[in-house]
Amino acid sequence: MKKLILITTVIALLLTGCQGTKSATPVSDDIVTLRIANCEEYIDEGGWDADETIKLSDGQRIRGVDSLISDYEKWYREKYGKRVKVLYSTYGTNEDLYNQMTLGNTFDLVCPSEYMIMKLMREKRLEPLSRNFYKRNELYNYYAKGISPYLYKRMHSLTEGGRPLTDYAAGYMWGTLGTVYDPKKVDKADASSFEIYLDPKYKKRITIKDSVRDTYFAGLAIDKEKELAMPSPDYSRLLNDTSARTVSMVEDIITDMRENAYSMETDTAKQDLVTRKVDASLQWSGDGVYSIDQAWEAGRRLCYAVPEEGSNLWFDGWVMLKDGISGSSDRKQAAEAFLNFISRPDSVVRNMYYIGYTSVITGGRDATILDYIKYMYGSDKKNAVEYDISYLFDDKKGSHIIRTDKDQLDRQLYAAYPTEDVLARCAVMKCFSDPANRRISRMWTNVRCYRFPWES
């Protein structure tokens, strides 16, 4: 995986004033202007070196020369006979995006995480996807044809106001929350539990996230450890508990985690693992893949573990905003066409290679993405082992098997494509109620800054 350059530096200069303010106007009357906001470093910006060309088994060659944004503009004109101009801007976190919207910035299409999508659904700020979007017989409906059936079901099970998330959101990337660790310094059994972040054996040799929801999730899993160990636990209920009692208990746990950690961070641990400042880190799976890759180049072997007690399954997804689309059929068509273009198998491969995360698109009948997984992680060695990811593609066990090095069973392949039993014990963290958010915000302030007597 390549180290990415902040996309804000080039795009912001080229698109000055394109943050999507209400005063934004089309470049000309015959151009559809599409205002898109996305997380930083979260789409293929092109500029690949020639030696980065991906060569698949069917002879297909994939390489990002131009950005997916500019390629989409050209594709849209060719396929639909209309010109579209993308005004692209970025934000750091879901909360940054929400703040931009609150301050008056208007976008047509944004890519928040599942809990923020549910919040926007609750506030009735989203434009639903059109009925045609999920029709597989439509020529350019790459999303409907390629979405993983398993991941679609997990997304569809998330509801807000009686409506499934899939009525409004097209999935983008997904993953788990786990621990990246040095197997020479950290026992695998220790890395396979969130308890590692309290273990004095690793004092000042671990990092945790400076992110309230992720670190709260880890503390919550520790607090619910006994209940999670019961037969057939209700992972979703237990790992979405925001009661006053639970938040108070988790505050104590996170405070101890913070005191045991080398640092609380959002991005620096990837490098700290490589430079040996720390031996284990709480990481999103995509960053885990990046850390493992970079460490290997520097001569350090790292692994990835998903805690046995249960962990977080997360999704990011694209949604259209009512204020932006504003009843315009042209903008809505352009927005949905963008979602389909980036769901085209070759676009998916470019994105996954460039940003290091795993797409919700598996390709359906198109074998491009499966071939890419084999390209990245497959092995022809005699001692290669079988790794079954059939559940992501269909319900037929054994239909999609990767022959891979045994080493990949707890490294990049495992981080990017966990086995079905792992995801069975993972829960999506939902959008909390306003009182719960206030409790958790006070808790986080106490942890990060100072501690008040607990207020319920």
N, C-alpha and C positions, 0 to 999 in steps of 0.2 A: 504494500500500500504506500502511496506517495504522501509525503508531508504536504499538507495543504497550506496555501497562502490565504490570508484573510480576504474574502471576496469583497469586503467593503472598500478596500483601498482603490481598486480599479473601477468597480461599478459605480461607487458613490461619486467619483470624479466625473465619470461619463454621464451619469444620470442625476446631476445636481438638481435638487428640487423634486426628485421623484419619490419622495417618501409617502406619496399617496394622499396629499392634503386635499381638502374639499375643493380647493381652487384649481386642482389639476385639470387640464383640458386636453383633448385629443390633439395629436400633432397636426392632423388635417382631417377634413370632413370624411374622407374615404378610408380612414385608418381606424381600426378598433384598438382602443388603448386599454391594456390589461395591467392593472396594478397588483403586483405580487409581492408579498413579504414572506421571508423564510428565515430560519435560523442561520447564523453565520456558518460558513464552511459546510453547507448541507446540500449542494448540488454540483454536478460536474461542470467546471468552468473551462474545460479544454486545456490546450497547451501541453498535451502529453508529448514526451520524447518519443522518437521513432522506436526505440527499443522497448517501449511500454505497450506496444501493440499486442492485443490479446488474440491468440491464434487457437481457435476451437477445432474440435475433431472433424467437424463437417466442412472445414475449409474456410469458415467465416472469420473475417478479420475485423476486430473492433478496436477503435482508437478515438479518443476525444481530441479532435483538432480544434474545433470551435466549441463554444459553450453550448450546453443543451438549450439555453435560452435563445440564442441566435439561431440554432438549428431548428427549434420549434417555430420561430417566426417564418423561416423559409418553408418549412413543411406545411404550415397552415395556409400560406398563400398558394402553394402548389396543389393542396388537396381541396381547399374550400374556395379558391378563387378570390379571397379577400386578404387585405393586408392587416397584420396585427403588430402593434408595438408594445413590448413588455417594458413596463417601468418597474424595475426590480430593486428592492431594498431589503435590508436584513435587521435582525434584532438578536439580542443575546439569550433571553429566556422567555418563557411563556408570559411571565409577569411584565417583562419589558414590552412585549407585543400588546398586552391588554392596556398598559399605561399609554402607549402611543394611540391606541384607539380612543381611550378616554380623553386624551388631549385634543382629539379632533382629526387625527390622521385617518384617511379613508382608503381601504384596500378592497380589491375584488376577491382575491384569493390569498389565503394564509395557511400556514402549516403548524398548528399547535399540537400539544400532546393531548391524550384522550381526556384527561380531567378538565383541561381548558375547553376542549370541544364541548363537553357536557355542560360546562358553565355557560358557554355561549348559547347552547341549546336552551338552557333554563331561562336565559335572558331574551330568548326569541330574536337573536341577532343573525341567525343563519338562514341562508337561502337553500332550500332542499335541492338535492340532485334531481335532474329531470327523469321522467319515466324511462326514456330511451337509454339512459346511461348504463343500465344493467342488462340491456339486450345483447346477447352474445352473437346474434346474427348480423348486427351492424358492423360494417366493414372495418371501421377504425376504433371500435370499442375494445382496445387492448386491455383496459383494466378489468372489464367484466370477464373477458376470456382468460385472463392470466392470474387473477387473485387466488391465493391459496385458499382452498375450501375450508381448511381447519382455521386459518386466521380470520377468514370472513365470519365464521360461526362465533369465534371469541369476540370479535368486534360487534357483531349483531346482538350478542347477549347483553351488551351495555345499553341501558335505556335511560332516558330522561324525559319526564312528562309523558310517559307512555309511548314514546317514539324511540326506535332503535338508533344507535349512533350511525349505522350504515345508511340511514335516510339522508344524512347530511354530509358524511365524511367519506372520503376515499383514502384508504390506508396508504402510508408511504414507507416508513421504516419501522422496525420493531426489534425488541430484544429483551434481555433479562438484566437484573441487578445481581452482581456477584463479586467475587474476590479474585483479583489478579495477585499471584504470589510466586515467590522464588522457592521451588521445591527443595533446594539445598538448605534453605534457612527456615522454612515453614512446613510443618507436617500437613499432609493433605487433609487429614481428619480435622485439624484445627481450621483450615481454610474453608472447610465444608460446613461451617456454622458461623452465624453472626456473632457468636460468643467470642470469636477471636479478637473482636474490637474492645473487649473488656479484659482480655488475658494479659496479666502483668509480664508474662514471658516475652511479649512483643512490645513492651512499653517503648514508645517513641520510635518504633520501627514500622508503624502502620499509618495510613491516612484514611480519613473519612470525608464524606462529601459536605461541602459548605452549601448544602441544598436541603431545605427544610423537609420536603416530602420524601426524598431518598433516605436521609438519615433518620427521619421519623419512622420510616418503614423498617429499617434495620433494628431500631430500638423497640419497635412494636413486636417484631418477630421474637426478640429476646424475651420480652415481657410475656408473650403468649406461648412460650416454648412448650410448657406441659400440655396445654390444650392442643397445640399443633401436633404433638406426638401421639394423640389419641387416634384410634381407628377412624378412618374416613372423616377427617376434620373439615369444617366449613371454612376453607381458606379465605374466601371472599369476605365473609362476615368478620372473622378474627383479624384479618389484615387490613380492615377498613374501620376498626374500632376507634372512635374519637370521643368517647365518654370522658367526663371530667376526671374520673378515677384513673382511667388508662393514660390520659395525657399527662397527668401528674407523675405517674409511675415512669412513663417513658422519659420525662424530663430528667429524672434522676439517672436513668440509664444513659441517656445521651451525654449528660454532664460527665459521667465517669468515662464514657467513650472519648470525649474530647480531651480529658486529662491524660488518657492513655495514649492518645494519638500524637504522631509527629506534627501533623497539621490537619486543618480542615481546608479542603480545596475544591475547585471545580475543574481544573485543567492541568495543574502542575504535576500531579502524581504520575502522569504518563512518563514524564522525563525523570522524575525522582526514582521511579522503579528502574529505569535504564541506567542511571548514574549511581545506583546502589545506596541512595540516601534512605530508602525504605525497602522493606521486604514483602509488604502486602498492602493492598489498597482496595477500598470499596469503589467499584467501577461499573459503568454501563458496559454492556457486552461489546458494543462497537468500539469504544475506547480501549476495551480489553484486547481486542484483536490488534489494534494499532500498537499498544504497549508491547505485546508479545512479539510483533514484527520488528519493532525498533530495538528491543532488547536483544533479539537474535542477531541482528546486524552488528550490535556492539559486543557480542560474545556472551550474553547472559540468557539463560533459558528461563522463561516464565510460563506459568500455567493459569488456568481459569477454573474456578469452582462456583457452582450455584448452591447456596446453603441448603442443607438437607431439611431443615425445619419448614422451609417454604420461602419463596421469594417473590419479587415483583416482575410481572409481565407488563411491558409498556408498549404503547403504540404512538406514533406520530401520524397525523392525517391531514389531508388538504380539505378545507372547507371554504365555501363562498359566503361572503358577508352581504347581508341585505342592503346595507347602506351603500356599498360599492356597486353591486350589480344593479340596484335601483330600477328593477323592472326591465332592463335592457336585454332583449333576446340575443343581440349580437355579443355582448360581453359574456353572457352566460354560456353561449355556444363556444366562445374562445376559451373560457375558463375550463370547461369540461373537455375541450379538445387538448388543452395543455395537460390535463390529468391523464388522458389517454396516450398522448405522445410520450410522456415520461414513463408510462407503463409498458411501452413497446419493449420487447425483450432486449434489444441491443441498447436501448436507453437505460434500462434497469441495470444491465451489466456495467455500463459506463459509470453510473451513479455508485454502485456498490464498490467498484474498484477504487473510485476516486475518494469517496468519503469514509469507506471502511465499515459501513453499517449494512444491515441485512434488509432487503426489500420484502414487502408483503406479497409481491408478485413472484409466482413460481413458473408462470408461463403457459399453463394449460397444456395444450397439445404441442406447443412449440418447445423444442428441446434445448433451446439456446441457454437458458439459465441453469438447467441441470448440467449441461456441458461445461458451463463456466465454473460451477462448483467442483466438477471433476478436474478442470484445468488448474484450479487453485489448490485443491487438497487431495486429489486422486493419486494413487500409487500403483505401479505395475510390479512392485517387488513381490517375491514369492511369499514373504512373511506378512504381506499386507492383510489387514483385517476388514471385515464388512461393517459398514456403518449405515443404518437404516433411517432414512428421512422420508419414508413413504407417506407418513401421516400428513405431511405438509402439502403433498401433491394430490393424494386421493386416499380412499379408505382401504386400499389393497395392500396389506402388509407385504413387504418384500418387493414391491414394484419399483422402488427408487432407492437403490443401494449404492453407496460409494465405497469402493475399495481404497483404503487409505492406510497410511503408516500408523502403527499403534500409538505413536507419539501424539497424534492428532486427537486422541480420545479425551484429552483434557487441555487441549490448546486451541488453535484458531478455529478449526472446524466445529469443535464442541461449543465454543463461545458464539459462533455465528449461527449454528444450526443445532441447538440442544435436542436431545432425544425426547420422545413424547412423554416419558415418565417424569422428566424434569418439569415440563410445562404443566403437567397435571397438578403439580404442587405449587404453581405460581398463581398469584392473584393480581388482577388489575386494580390499582389504587384509584378509586372513584373521586368524583367531585364532591367535596365536603359541604355541609350546610354552613350558613353564615356564622351561627354560634360556634360550630366546631372550628371553623377557620380562625375565629377570634381566640379561642382557647389555644390552638396550636401556634398562632402568631405570638401570643404572650409567652408561651413555653419557649419558643425559639429565641425571642429577645432575652429571656432569662439565661438561656444556655450560651448565647453568643456574647452577651454584654454583662449582665449582672442578674442576680437571683432575687426575686420578690417572694414574699410569702404567697403560696398558691391561692389564686382566686378562681372559683368555679363559675 
